[in-house]
Amino acid sequence: MKKIITGIFILIAVLQFSCRKKFKIYPSYGDFRLSTDTLFLDSVFTRISSPAYTFKIYNTSKKTIRLNRIQTNQGEASFFRFNVDGVPGKTFSNVTIPPEDSIYVFVEFTADASRLSDPVYEESLLISDESTIDTLLLTAFVKDAYFLYPRRYADHSVDSIQVGTYQDGTPIRVAGFMIRSDTTITADKPTVIYGHLGVAPGKTLTVEAGAHIYFHFNSGIVVYENASIRINGQLGREVILEDDRMQPDFENVPGMWNFIWLKQGSLNNRINYAIIKNAVAGVIAYPPNQNGDQVLEINNTQIYNMSAYGMIAIASKVSGYNLIFNNFGGSALSLQLGGNYNFNHCTFANYSNAIRNLPFSAVYISNFYQTYDNQGNETILVNDLTQCNINNSIIYGNRPVEFYAEKNENADFSFRLSHNLVKFDDPQNQFRQDYLDWNNPTYFSSNILNENPDFESTEENKLRIGLNSAAINIGDPSITAQFPLDIRGVNRTDSPDAGAYKHTDFDQ
């Protein structure tokens, strides 16, 4: 019986195979079309491969067709590389497409800017059959750049820097490299950083006005004890720090690089007229040195699109004015374990789509920090919040409570908010602490709650305030006199609005 059944299956298989149609391949006579006539590869760094881009070639006929040739006008000398229906190369012959079907073409690009006379580089991709030559224009903008990266060794390992220790004392190291002399990043062409750039103790990293720094994934800047970073942007020549994915789809994606980390004991760090985008945390500031010197002065700076924090400071000493923060997975400004802070004419906003619960308000302050001891047990550190002044500012977002504070009774907790527009919507009176009572003059003075800031476009990180803003003319003139110009250089002393911008008519 088994032999009979086996014979039947063999017979069926033979009959099926013999009856199967043998598809004939026909020459194409204009029987194809392209999904696009131009492929823009956006900006590409010199000698760095672009991401892969795609388009499709459609067979418009009801028969299997053959395309004679696919190649650019540069042939094998092309800076473009292709994968046509799974086959890599630069030139292709006798490409078949099933009836009323399509194939994908993947395109990558690598070029050396020194070999190009024009940063806008173009080639024509020619797709031909028996009667037709169709052309697809390939365009890329090639950026020359400086590249900074950790050393790679023969065994394929990568140089690293120590950023801390585990509970057992084992060093925590990350891919990176140390600058051991005073160094300047210039504005003559962009700088691309791979890994973590460490500023060695006693050294200074200076960034010129107009410089543009791109960070590869899992990269950042780490400033060590007694070291400094000086970002010297100017109005109209801001320093931009962002990720190196330059396609439009990545323009506002958080978490694409790591942070600027001011480690314990770093000092006299200054950031002026910078735009920091798309990292895990914009700035991390740790405690000052034993002399209590200022850790960071940050002014006229915009921080957007962080997966965690705009700025987190731990027992630090920071001052700033004309700051604009928006779109964070956690807080725009998180001040933990006490410290010493002064912020004036700032806009701390958070309109992120992330799920945020307290304590991840736009602004959060505390005099303690939850951590773990060497045995892995949760422990709470406490430290005096000697002062935290936020004046003439806007604290707002898409959650009901965007200012939140927590106090540990074992340390001082001194803060004061004055002449601000704040989102703090507590209709059920859930927050009964005296330091969250907006009528308590110890902590609050002349603030306006839950009124419309009239931002231009929170989705686009445009936080100018319009003619209907509740922030208009609520600032303290004595504070404004110390910071007379808004972040655009507009004099605001005649109308001391809260926030980093003087109000404006968006239509003008």
PASENU-978632 format. One line per field, with one value per residue (C-alpha): residue number from 1; x, y, z. Coordinates in nm, 4 decimals. Each point is the difference from the previous one (the first is absolute). Example, Ala and Ser with C-alpha at 12.3 -4.5 7.8 and 13.67 -1.06 7.14 Angstrom:
num	[1 | 2]
xx	[1.2300 | 0.1370]
yy	[-0.4500 | 0.3440]
zz	[0.7800 | -0.0660]
// end
This chain:
num	[1 | 2 | 3 | 4 | 5 | 6 | 7 | 8 | 9 | 10 | 11 | 12 | 13 | 14 | 15 | 16 | 17 | 18 | 19 | 20 | 21 | 22 | 23 | 24 | 25 | 26 | 27 | 28 | 29 | 30 | 31 | 32 | 33 | 34 | 35 | 36 | 37 | 38 | 39 | 40 | 41 | 42 | 43 | 44 | 45 | 46 | 47 | 48 | 49 | 50 | 51 | 52 | 53 | 54 | 55 | 56 | 57 | 58 | 59 | 60 | 61 | 62 | 63 | 64 | 65 | 66 | 67 | 68 | 69 | 70 | 71 | 72 | 73 | 74 | 75 | 76 | 77 | 78 | 79 | 80 | 81 | 82 | 83 | 84 | 85 | 86 | 87 | 88 | 89 | 90 | 91 | 92 | 93 | 94 | 95 | 96 | 97 | 98 | 99 | 100 | 101 | 102 | 103 | 104 | 105 | 106 | 107 | 108 | 109 | 110 | 111 | 112 | 113 | 114 | 115 | 116 | 117 | 118 | 119 | 120 | 121 | 122 | 123 | 124 | 125 | 126 | 127 | 128 | 129 | 130 | 131 | 132 | 133 | 134 | 135 | 136 | 137 | 138 | 139 | 140 | 141 | 142 | 143 | 144 | 145 | 146 | 147 | 148 | 149 | 150 | 151 | 152 | 153 | 154 | 155 | 156 | 157 | 158 | 159 | 160 | 161 | 162 | 163 | 164 | 165 | 166 | 167 | 168 | 169 | 170 | 171 | 172 | 173 | 174 | 175 | 176 | 177 | 178 | 179 | 180 | 181 | 182 | 183 | 184 | 185 | 186 | 187 | 188 | 189 | 190 | 191 | 192 | 193 | 194 | 195 | 196 | 197 | 198 | 199 | 200 | 201 | 202 | 203 | 204 | 205 | 206 | 207 | 208 | 209 | 210 | 211 | 212 | 213 | 214 | 215 | 216 | 217 | 218 | 219 | 220 | 221 | 222 | 223 | 224 | 225 | 226 | 227 | 228 | 229 | 230 | 231 | 232 | 233 | 234 | 235 | 236 | 237 | 238 | 239 | 240 | 241 | 242 | 243 | 244 | 245 | 246 | 247 | 248 | 249 | 250 | 251 | 252 | 253 | 254 | 255 | 256 | 257 | 258 | 259 | 260 | 261 | 262 | 263 | 264 | 265 | 266 | 267 | 268 | 269 | 270 | 271 | 272 | 273 | 274 | 275 | 276 | 277 | 278 | 279 | 280 | 281 | 282 | 283 | 284 | 285 | 286 | 287 | 288 | 289 | 290 | 291 | 292 | 293 | 294 | 295 | 296 | 297 | 298 | 299 | 300 | 301 | 302 | 303 | 304 | 305 | 306 | 307 | 308 | 309 | 310 | 311 | 312 | 313 | 314 | 315 | 316 | 317 | 318 | 319 | 320 | 321 | 322 | 323 | 324 | 325 | 326 | 327 | 328 | 329 | 330 | 331 | 332 | 333 | 334 | 335 | 336 | 337 | 338 | 339 | 340 | 341 | 342 | 343 | 344 | 345 | 346 | 347 | 348 | 349 | 350 | 351 | 352 | 353 | 354 | 355 | 356 | 357 | 358 | 359 | 360 | 361 | 362 | 363 | 364 | 365 | 366 | 367 | 368 | 369 | 370 | 371 | 372 | 373 | 374 | 375 | 376 | 377 | 378 | 379 | 380 | 381 | 382 | 383 | 384 | 385 | 386 | 387 | 388 | 389 | 390 | 391 | 392 | 393 | 394 | 395 | 396 | 397 | 398 | 399 | 400 | 401 | 402 | 403 | 404 | 405 | 406 | 407 | 408 | 409 | 410 | 411 | 412 | 413 | 414 | 415 | 416 | 417 | 418 | 419 | 420 | 421 | 422 | 423 | 424 | 425 | 426 | 427 | 428 | 429 | 430 | 431 | 432 | 433 | 434 | 435 | 436 | 437 | 438 | 439 | 440 | 441 | 442 | 443 | 444 | 445 | 446 | 447 | 448 | 449 | 450 | 451 | 452 | 453 | 454 | 455 | 456 | 457 | 458 | 459 | 460 | 461 | 462 | 463 | 464 | 465 | 466 | 467 | 468 | 469 | 470 | 471 | 472 | 473 | 474 | 475 | 476 | 477 | 478 | 479 | 480 | 481 | 482 | 483 | 484 | 485 | 486 | 487 | 488 | 489 | 490 | 491 | 492 | 493 | 494 | 495 | 496 | 497 | 498 | 499 | 500 | 501 | 502 | 503 | 504 | 505 | 506 | 507 | 508]
xx	[0.0000 | 0.2831 | 0.1526 | -0.3321 | -0.0491 | 0.3574 | -0.0459 | -0.3182 | 0.1753 | 0.2871 | -0.2448 | -0.1880 | 0.3264 | 0.1102 | -0.3363 | 0.0041 | 0.3527 | -0.0800 | -0.3127 | 0.1710 | 0.0244 | 0.3424 | -0.0049 | 0.1632 | 0.2080 | -0.0755 | 0.2071 | -0.1509 | -0.1126 | -0.0768 | -0.1908 | 0.1372 | -0.0269 | 0.1864 | -0.1509 | 0.1819 | 0.2076 | 0.2339 | 0.1581 | 0.1319 | 0.2542 | 0.0007 | 0.3316 | 0.2813 | 0.3327 | 0.3151 | 0.1308 | -0.2949 | -0.2602 | -0.3513 | -0.3013 | -0.1739 | -0.2683 | -0.2485 | -0.2140 | -0.1960 | -0.0114 | -0.3460 | -0.0859 | -0.3130 | -0.0598 | -0.1549 | 0.3149 | 0.3410 | 0.2293 | 0.3736 | 0.1757 | 0.3212 | 0.2091 | -0.0016 | 0.2977 | 0.0903 | 0.1671 | 0.3243 | -0.0197 | 0.2393 | 0.1573 | -0.3263 | -0.0035 | -0.3364 | -0.0488 | -0.3133 | -0.1847 | -0.2436 | -0.2501 | 0.2501 | 0.3095 | 0.2712 | 0.2126 | 0.0360 | -0.1022 | -0.2703 | -0.1059 | -0.3051 | -0.2088 | -0.3357 | -0.3273 | -0.3050 | -0.3287 | -0.1774 | 0.2559 | 0.2920 | 0.3532 | 0.1759 | 0.3188 | 0.2054 | 0.2452 | 0.2974 | 0.2590 | 0.3564 | 0.2128 | 0.3134 | -0.0713 | 0.3586 | -0.0672 | -0.3116 | -0.0107 | -0.3512 | -0.1506 | -0.3238 | 0.0782 | -0.2207 | 0.0018 | -0.2641 | -0.1158 | -0.0878 | -0.2539 | -0.0265 | -0.1921 | -0.0374 | -0.1663 | 0.0241 | 0.2590 | -0.1547 | 0.2071 | -0.0074 | 0.1983 | 0.2087 | 0.0918 | 0.2041 | 0.1445 | 0.3494 | 0.1226 | 0.3666 | 0.0692 | 0.2513 | -0.0368 | 0.0889 | -0.0126 | 0.1628 | 0.3024 | -0.0647 | 0.2502 | 0.1126 | -0.2144 | -0.3065 | -0.0356 | -0.0697 | 0.1594 | -0.2105 | -0.0238 | -0.1059 | -0.3210 | -0.0572 | 0.0235 | -0.2366 | -0.0970 | 0.2876 | 0.2505 | 0.0334 | 0.0472 | -0.2894 | 0.1436 | -0.1591 | 0.1362 | 0.1789 | 0.3188 | 0.1563 | 0.1257 | 0.3040 | 0.0707 | -0.2154 | -0.1972 | -0.2222 | -0.2763 | -0.0170 | -0.2833 | 0.1748 | -0.1656 | -0.2155 | 0.1453 | -0.1286 | 0.0620 | 0.0013 | 0.0048 | 0.0478 | 0.2341 | 0.1535 | 0.1468 | 0.2909 | 0.0444 | 0.1322 | -0.0717 | -0.2545 | -0.2056 | -0.1018 | -0.2636 | 0.0003 | -0.3096 | -0.1732 | 0.1452 | -0.2171 | 0.0684 | -0.1581 | -0.0025 | -0.0197 | -0.2278 | 0.1233 | 0.2341 | 0.0387 | 0.2290 | 0.1311 | 0.1708 | 0.2175 | 0.1096 | 0.1555 | -0.0709 | -0.2321 | -0.2051 | -0.0598 | -0.2636 | 0.0316 | -0.2922 | -0.1319 | -0.3366 | -0.0319 | 0.3045 | -0.1360 | 0.1934 | -0.2099 | 0.0446 | -0.2095 | 0.0085 | 0.1593 | -0.3178 | -0.0776 | -0.3050 | -0.3209 | -0.1620 | 0.2581 | -0.0163 | -0.1747 | 0.0625 | 0.1137 | 0.2754 | 0.2252 | 0.3114 | 0.0732 | 0.0795 | 0.2314 | 0.1080 | 0.1661 | 0.1493 | 0.0574 | 0.2548 | -0.0149 | -0.0108 | -0.0628 | -0.1879 | -0.1783 | -0.2569 | -0.1272 | -0.2203 | -0.0113 | -0.2674 | 0.0156 | -0.2286 | -0.0999 | 0.2091 | -0.0762 | 0.0705 | 0.1108 | 0.2171 | 0.0852 | 0.1566 | 0.1579 | 0.1224 | 0.2592 | 0.3566 | 0.0933 | 0.0188 | -0.3649 | 0.0834 | -0.2727 | -0.0514 | -0.1924 | -0.1160 | -0.2423 | -0.1661 | -0.1914 | -0.0206 | -0.2660 | -0.0306 | -0.2517 | -0.1040 | 0.1712 | -0.1110 | 0.0649 | 0.0907 | 0.0697 | 0.2289 | 0.0503 | 0.2142 | 0.1056 | 0.1047 | 0.1442 | 0.0446 | -0.1552 | -0.1338 | -0.1691 | -0.2196 | -0.1799 | -0.0314 | -0.2604 | -0.0668 | -0.2673 | -0.0871 | 0.1444 | -0.0794 | 0.0663 | 0.0412 | 0.1171 | 0.1900 | 0.0647 | 0.1902 | 0.0665 | 0.1952 | -0.0060 | 0.2546 | 0.0018 | -0.1930 | -0.1139 | -0.2111 | -0.1478 | -0.2133 | -0.0140 | -0.2615 | -0.0092 | -0.2619 | -0.0796 | -0.2533 | 0.1439 | -0.2269 | 0.1785 | -0.2002 | 0.1065 | -0.1082 | 0.1348 | 0.2772 | 0.0621 | -0.1471 | 0.1533 | 0.1906 | 0.0776 | 0.2050 | 0.0978 | 0.2582 | 0.0527 | 0.1010 | -0.0972 | 0.2866 | 0.1471 | 0.2825 | 0.2796 | -0.2269 | -0.2699 | -0.2329 | -0.2002 | 0.1217 | -0.0863 | 0.2622 | -0.0925 | 0.1625 | -0.0948 | -0.1771 | 0.1603 | -0.1884 | -0.1993 | -0.1404 | -0.2120 | -0.1158 | -0.1868 | -0.0352 | -0.2588 | -0.0415 | -0.2550 | -0.0936 | -0.2722 | -0.0307 | -0.2171 | 0.2969 | 0.3193 | 0.1748 | 0.0608 | 0.2190 | 0.0844 | 0.1617 | 0.1950 | -0.0180 | 0.3638 | 0.1371 | -0.0764 | -0.2440 | 0.0161 | -0.1565 | -0.2068 | -0.2035 | -0.0848 | -0.1907 | -0.0413 | -0.2766 | -0.0424 | -0.2133 | -0.1189 | -0.3538 | -0.1089 | -0.3811 | -0.0257 | 0.2549 | 0.2158 | 0.3214 | -0.0176 | 0.3702 | 0.0816 | 0.2685 | -0.2651 | -0.2404 | 0.0123 | -0.1222 | 0.3016 | 0.2285 | 0.3024 | 0.0041 | -0.2181 | -0.0616 | -0.2095 | -0.0381 | -0.2876 | -0.1365 | -0.1594 | -0.0502 | 0.0765 | 0.3668 | -0.1012 | 0.3041 | 0.0550 | 0.0276 | 0.0988 | 0.0089 | 0.2735 | 0.1857 | -0.0971 | -0.0615 | -0.0314 | -0.2982 | -0.2761 | -0.2196 | -0.2432 | 0.2577 | -0.0651 | 0.3772 | -0.0120 | 0.1173 | -0.0015 | 0.3773 | 0.1771 | 0.1592 | 0.2937 | 0.0863 | -0.0520 | 0.2381 | 0.2773 | -0.0905 | -0.1359 | 0.0187 | -0.2030 | 0.1560 | -0.0443 | 0.1695 | -0.3281 | -0.0155 | -0.2761 | 0.0407 | -0.3059 | -0.2172 | 0.1614 | -0.1655 | 0.0656 | 0.2047 | 0.2933 | -0.1918 | -0.1633 | -0.3508 | -0.0488 | -0.2585 | 0.0513 | -0.1355 | 0.2774]
yy	[0.0000 | 0.2401 | -0.0562 | 0.0732 | 0.3276 | 0.1093 | -0.0746 | 0.2076 | 0.3050 | -0.0341 | -0.0204 | 0.3093 | 0.1945 | -0.0983 | 0.0963 | 0.3367 | 0.0738 | -0.0982 | 0.2174 | 0.3038 | 0.2946 | 0.1017 | 0.3786 | 0.1580 | 0.3156 | 0.2701 | 0.3000 | 0.3201 | 0.2719 | 0.2831 | -0.2362 | 0.1428 | 0.3116 | 0.1396 | 0.0952 | 0.3347 | 0.2028 | 0.1464 | -0.1496 | 0.2508 | -0.1511 | 0.3113 | 0.0957 | -0.2534 | 0.0389 | -0.0438 | -0.3593 | -0.1200 | -0.2293 | 0.1341 | -0.1940 | -0.2122 | 0.1673 | -0.1845 | 0.0289 | -0.2563 | -0.1036 | -0.1164 | -0.2432 | 0.1467 | -0.2972 | -0.3443 | -0.1852 | -0.0515 | 0.2647 | 0.0454 | 0.3352 | 0.0207 | 0.2236 | 0.1899 | 0.2255 | 0.3631 | 0.2213 | -0.0606 | -0.3780 | -0.1844 | 0.3345 | 0.1075 | 0.1195 | -0.1759 | -0.3671 | -0.1994 | -0.3124 | -0.0954 | -0.2641 | -0.1492 | 0.0238 | 0.2535 | 0.1897 | 0.3125 | -0.1279 | -0.2565 | -0.1840 | -0.2103 | 0.0913 | -0.1817 | 0.1126 | -0.2314 | 0.1088 | 0.2944 | -0.0137 | 0.2147 | -0.0220 | 0.2110 | 0.1897 | 0.1022 | 0.2873 | 0.0980 | 0.2704 | 0.0708 | 0.2857 | 0.1920 | 0.3725 | 0.0783 | -0.1653 | 0.2045 | 0.3474 | 0.0595 | -0.1300 | -0.0700 | -0.3227 | -0.1573 | -0.3069 | -0.1314 | -0.3582 | -0.1404 | -0.2841 | -0.1299 | -0.2613 | -0.0651 | 0.3333 | 0.2258 | 0.1604 | 0.1377 | 0.2228 | 0.0418 | 0.2912 | -0.0868 | 0.3011 | 0.0292 | 0.2899 | -0.0903 | 0.1665 | 0.0190 | -0.0439 | -0.0654 | -0.3437 | -0.0698 | -0.3597 | -0.2501 | -0.1958 | -0.3487 | -0.2777 | -0.3005 | -0.2354 | 0.2117 | 0.1439 | 0.3708 | 0.2537 | 0.0979 | 0.2464 | -0.0628 | 0.1753 | -0.1618 | -0.3211 | -0.2850 | -0.0891 | -0.2486 | 0.2634 | -0.1215 | 0.2937 | 0.0972 | 0.0730 | 0.1196 | 0.0249 | 0.3323 | 0.2026 | 0.2710 | 0.3400 | 0.0737 | 0.3560 | 0.3077 | -0.0557 | 0.2153 | -0.1240 | 0.2475 | 0.1115 | -0.0345 | -0.3383 | -0.2379 | -0.2357 | -0.3570 | -0.1796 | -0.3774 | -0.1323 | 0.2248 | 0.2970 | 0.0385 | 0.3321 | -0.0953 | 0.1565 | 0.3534 | 0.0373 | 0.2075 | -0.0836 | 0.3177 | 0.0075 | 0.2967 | 0.1957 | -0.1545 | -0.3474 | -0.2997 | -0.3207 | -0.3294 | -0.3014 | -0.3596 | -0.2347 | -0.0715 | 0.2995 | 0.3094 | 0.2374 | -0.0699 | 0.2830 | -0.1188 | 0.1546 | 0.3469 | -0.0089 | 0.2323 | 0.0288 | 0.3440 | 0.0164 | 0.3536 | 0.0421 | 0.3391 | 0.1301 | -0.1104 | -0.2276 | -0.2539 | -0.3176 | -0.3024 | -0.3381 | -0.2829 | -0.3567 | -0.0943 | -0.1437 | 0.2819 | -0.1455 | 0.2013 | -0.2973 | 0.0323 | 0.3770 | -0.0150 | -0.3550 | -0.0216 | -0.2244 | 0.0036 | 0.0833 | 0.0161 | 0.3253 | 0.2771 | -0.1285 | 0.2412 | -0.2394 | 0.0760 | 0.2752 | 0.1381 | 0.3758 | 0.3250 | -0.1694 | 0.2505 | -0.0520 | 0.2998 | 0.0053 | -0.3754 | -0.2264 | -0.3525 | -0.2607 | -0.3660 | -0.1535 | -0.2001 | 0.3004 | 0.3443 | 0.0847 | -0.1992 | 0.2144 | -0.1562 | 0.1626 | 0.2792 | -0.0315 | 0.0481 | 0.3771 | 0.0058 | 0.1655 | 0.0407 | -0.3206 | 0.1469 | 0.3324 | -0.0632 | 0.2839 | 0.0585 | -0.3729 | -0.2305 | -0.3678 | -0.2218 | -0.3624 | -0.1970 | -0.3505 | 0.0764 | 0.3514 | 0.3398 | 0.0681 | -0.2035 | 0.1463 | -0.1951 | 0.2144 | 0.2396 | 0.3748 | 0.1336 | 0.3317 | 0.0885 | 0.2411 | 0.0020 | -0.3774 | -0.1821 | -0.3686 | -0.2258 | -0.3633 | -0.2461 | -0.3501 | 0.1168 | 0.3577 | 0.3087 | 0.1068 | -0.2444 | 0.1317 | -0.2777 | -0.0391 | 0.3709 | 0.2460 | 0.3637 | 0.1289 | 0.3215 | 0.0148 | 0.3131 | 0.0606 | -0.3671 | -0.2107 | -0.3499 | -0.1929 | -0.3627 | -0.0934 | -0.3451 | -0.2894 | -0.2141 | -0.1352 | 0.2184 | -0.0279 | 0.1910 | 0.0699 | 0.0495 | 0.3477 | 0.2631 | 0.1315 | -0.2222 | 0.0874 | -0.1988 | -0.0112 | -0.3765 | -0.2705 | -0.3659 | -0.2385 | -0.3358 | -0.0896 | -0.2521 | -0.2860 | 0.1023 | 0.1366 | 0.3095 | 0.3034 | 0.3675 | 0.2730 | 0.3449 | 0.3387 | 0.3619 | 0.1871 | 0.3302 | 0.1945 | -0.0493 | 0.3154 | -0.0113 | 0.3432 | 0.1479 | -0.3419 | -0.2320 | -0.3543 | -0.1789 | -0.3165 | -0.2513 | -0.1523 | 0.1506 | 0.0638 | 0.1262 | 0.1311 | -0.2490 | -0.0009 | -0.2622 | 0.0662 | -0.2174 | 0.1400 | -0.0853 | 0.2774 | 0.3641 | 0.0668 | 0.3600 | 0.0996 | 0.2861 | 0.0478 | 0.3571 | 0.1617 | -0.3199 | -0.1517 | -0.3565 | -0.3035 | -0.1349 | -0.1277 | -0.1615 | 0.0313 | -0.2813 | 0.1661 | -0.3132 | 0.1836 | 0.1256 | 0.0582 | 0.3557 | 0.0188 | -0.0698 | 0.2591 | 0.2837 | 0.2439 | -0.0709 | 0.3059 | -0.1997 | -0.1844 | 0.1939 | 0.3580 | 0.1546 | -0.3140 | -0.0654 | -0.3520 | -0.1921 | 0.2871 | -0.0297 | 0.0622 | 0.0276 | -0.1787 | 0.0183 | -0.3784 | -0.2448 | -0.2871 | 0.1816 | 0.1253 | 0.3565 | 0.1530 | 0.3678 | 0.1468 | 0.1754 | 0.3031 | -0.2004 | -0.1414 | 0.0182 | 0.0461 | 0.3544 | 0.2688 | -0.2242 | 0.0076 | 0.1799 | 0.3146 | -0.0150 | -0.3482 | 0.0995 | 0.2934 | -0.2526 | -0.1917 | 0.2702 | -0.1982 | -0.3077 | -0.2984 | 0.1686 | 0.3179 | 0.1929 | 0.2552 | -0.0994 | 0.2545 | 0.1973 | -0.3113 | -0.2556 | -0.3195 | -0.3349 | -0.2474 | 0.0181 | 0.1925 | 0.3387 | -0.0423 | 0.0453 | -0.0025 | -0.3352 | 0.1421 | 0.2538]
zz	[0.0000 | 0.0843 | -0.3423 | -0.1695 | 0.1944 | -0.0682 | -0.3686 | -0.0111 | 0.1522 | -0.2447 | -0.2898 | 0.1199 | 0.0352 | -0.3502 | -0.1491 | 0.1807 | -0.1192 | -0.3569 | -0.0018 | 0.1508 | -0.2376 | -0.1135 | 0.0074 | -0.2965 | 0.0413 | -0.2560 | -0.0997 | 0.1346 | -0.2388 | 0.2395 | 0.2323 | 0.3252 | 0.2133 | 0.3011 | 0.3363 | -0.0155 | -0.2404 | 0.2659 | 0.3105 | 0.2548 | 0.2399 | 0.2224 | 0.1631 | 0.0134 | 0.1777 | -0.2032 | -0.0063 | 0.2120 | -0.1540 | -0.0234 | 0.1273 | -0.2616 | -0.2116 | -0.2193 | -0.3081 | -0.2058 | -0.3632 | -0.1107 | -0.2798 | -0.1575 | -0.2311 | 0.0511 | -0.0962 | 0.1576 | -0.1437 | -0.0252 | 0.0454 | -0.1965 | 0.2255 | 0.3295 | 0.0772 | 0.0599 | -0.2536 | 0.1984 | -0.0267 | 0.2317 | 0.1008 | 0.1632 | 0.3621 | 0.0317 | 0.0842 | -0.0772 | 0.0912 | -0.2732 | 0.1057 | 0.2455 | -0.2217 | 0.1009 | -0.2477 | -0.2123 | -0.3435 | -0.0799 | -0.3151 | -0.0912 | 0.3033 | 0.0005 | 0.1563 | 0.0305 | -0.1631 | 0.1655 | 0.2788 | 0.1169 | 0.1359 | 0.2633 | -0.0686 | 0.3066 | -0.0352 | 0.2202 | -0.0515 | 0.1134 | -0.1322 | 0.0862 | 0.0112 | -0.1011 | -0.3381 | -0.0723 | -0.1510 | 0.1362 | 0.3277 | -0.1886 | -0.1819 | -0.2661 | -0.2200 | -0.2383 | 0.0389 | -0.3418 | -0.0298 | -0.3570 | -0.1967 | -0.3763 | -0.0750 | 0.3061 | 0.2245 | 0.3182 | 0.2271 | 0.3770 | 0.1459 | 0.3078 | 0.2137 | 0.3199 | 0.1947 | 0.1140 | 0.3186 | 0.0786 | 0.3700 | 0.2740 | 0.1591 | 0.3623 | 0.1182 | 0.2375 | -0.1124 | -0.1408 | 0.0621 | -0.2030 | 0.2075 | -0.0970 | 0.3524 | 0.0431 | 0.2334 | 0.3013 | 0.2872 | 0.3593 | 0.1063 | 0.3394 | 0.2018 | 0.0695 | 0.3559 | 0.0210 | -0.1081 | -0.3570 | -0.2398 | -0.2247 | -0.3420 | -0.3220 | -0.3521 | -0.0180 | -0.0068 | 0.2157 | -0.1105 | 0.2163 | -0.1107 | -0.0432 | -0.3207 | -0.2213 | -0.2285 | -0.2859 | -0.2246 | -0.3366 | -0.0540 | 0.2065 | 0.2591 | 0.0343 | 0.3308 | 0.0364 | 0.3555 | 0.3023 | -0.0105 | 0.3444 | 0.1152 | 0.2242 | 0.3471 | -0.0201 | -0.3729 | -0.1912 | -0.3070 | -0.1839 | -0.2743 | -0.2367 | -0.0981 | -0.2988 | 0.0559 | -0.0825 | 0.1934 | -0.1028 | 0.2310 | -0.1135 | 0.1936 | 0.3557 | 0.0041 | 0.2145 | 0.1900 | 0.3516 | 0.1935 | 0.2884 | 0.3310 | -0.0337 | -0.3738 | -0.1924 | -0.3144 | -0.1521 | -0.2735 | -0.1346 | -0.2355 | -0.1044 | -0.1138 | -0.3612 | 0.0364 | 0.2441 | 0.0747 | -0.1001 | 0.1666 | -0.1445 | -0.1346 | -0.3296 | -0.1578 | -0.2405 | -0.1749 | 0.0589 | 0.1761 | 0.2787 | 0.0423 | 0.3383 | 0.1231 | 0.3679 | 0.1314 | -0.3078 | 0.2057 | 0.3720 | 0.1842 | 0.1108 | 0.3409 | 0.2411 | 0.2518 | 0.3667 | 0.0444 | -0.3540 | 0.0190 | -0.1837 | -0.2809 | -0.2231 | -0.2721 | -0.1947 | -0.3087 | -0.0538 | -0.1475 | 0.1467 | -0.1563 | -0.0103 | 0.2792 | 0.3139 | 0.2237 | -0.1127 | 0.3005 | 0.3129 | 0.2739 | 0.3094 | 0.3246 | -0.0015 | 0.1210 | 0.3642 | -0.0486 | -0.1065 | -0.3346 | -0.2570 | -0.1970 | -0.2944 | -0.1343 | -0.2851 | -0.1907 | -0.3244 | -0.0597 | -0.1434 | 0.0962 | -0.1787 | -0.0508 | 0.2763 | 0.0914 | 0.3690 | 0.1205 | -0.1453 | 0.2933 | 0.3152 | 0.2775 | 0.3087 | 0.3005 | -0.2543 | -0.0427 | -0.3200 | -0.1253 | -0.3253 | -0.1924 | -0.3339 | -0.0048 | -0.2110 | 0.0697 | -0.1532 | -0.0700 | 0.2526 | 0.1167 | 0.3564 | 0.1238 | -0.1822 | 0.3128 | 0.2848 | 0.3036 | 0.2508 | 0.3253 | 0.0740 | -0.1335 | -0.1029 | -0.3038 | -0.1634 | -0.3163 | -0.1546 | -0.3092 | -0.0961 | -0.1769 | 0.1474 | -0.1974 | -0.0601 | -0.2663 | -0.0625 | -0.0945 | 0.2594 | 0.2919 | 0.2915 | 0.3589 | 0.2977 | 0.0779 | -0.3736 | -0.0163 | -0.2276 | 0.3040 | 0.2978 | 0.3094 | 0.3083 | 0.2786 | -0.0162 | -0.2430 | -0.0057 | -0.0755 | 0.1102 | 0.2367 | -0.0648 | 0.1055 | -0.2446 | 0.2670 | -0.0816 | 0.1890 | 0.0074 | -0.0110 | 0.1297 | -0.0552 | 0.0605 | -0.2749 | 0.0974 | -0.2648 | -0.3166 | -0.1542 | -0.3139 | -0.1089 | -0.2971 | -0.1609 | -0.1544 | 0.1337 | -0.2117 | -0.1864 | -0.0802 | 0.3493 | 0.2786 | 0.2324 | -0.1633 | 0.3113 | 0.2764 | 0.3104 | 0.2626 | 0.3363 | 0.2411 | 0.3522 | 0.0714 | -0.2243 | -0.0774 | -0.2802 | -0.1142 | -0.3302 | -0.1360 | -0.3182 | -0.0872 | -0.2897 | -0.2010 | -0.2123 | 0.1253 | -0.0815 | 0.3364 | -0.0301 | 0.3281 | 0.0202 | 0.2576 | 0.2281 | 0.0081 | 0.0815 | 0.3574 | 0.0675 | 0.1057 | -0.2700 | -0.2660 | 0.1363 | -0.2517 | 0.2634 | 0.2199 | -0.0320 | 0.1153 | -0.3306 | -0.2448 | -0.1044 | -0.2797 | -0.2115 | -0.2411 | -0.0241 | -0.2872 | -0.2435 | -0.3713 | -0.0927 | -0.3690 | -0.1374 | -0.3742 | -0.0588 | 0.2711 | -0.2536 | -0.1930 | 0.3095 | -0.0843 | 0.3414 | -0.0790 | 0.1818 | -0.1894 | 0.0604 | 0.2133 | 0.2394 | 0.3735 | 0.0405 | -0.1399 | 0.2412 | 0.3092 | 0.0525 | 0.2798 | -0.1563 | 0.2396 | -0.1302 | -0.3632 | 0.0463 | 0.0601 | -0.3205 | -0.2302 | -0.3281 | -0.0820 | -0.1752 | -0.3410 | 0.1188 | 0.0343 | 0.2811 | 0.2427 | 0.2775 | -0.1154 | 0.0456 | 0.2322 | -0.1187 | 0.1635 | -0.2007 | -0.2387 | -0.2698 | -0.0071 | -0.1392 | -0.3732 | -0.2763 | -0.1751 | -0.3264 | -0.0273]
// end
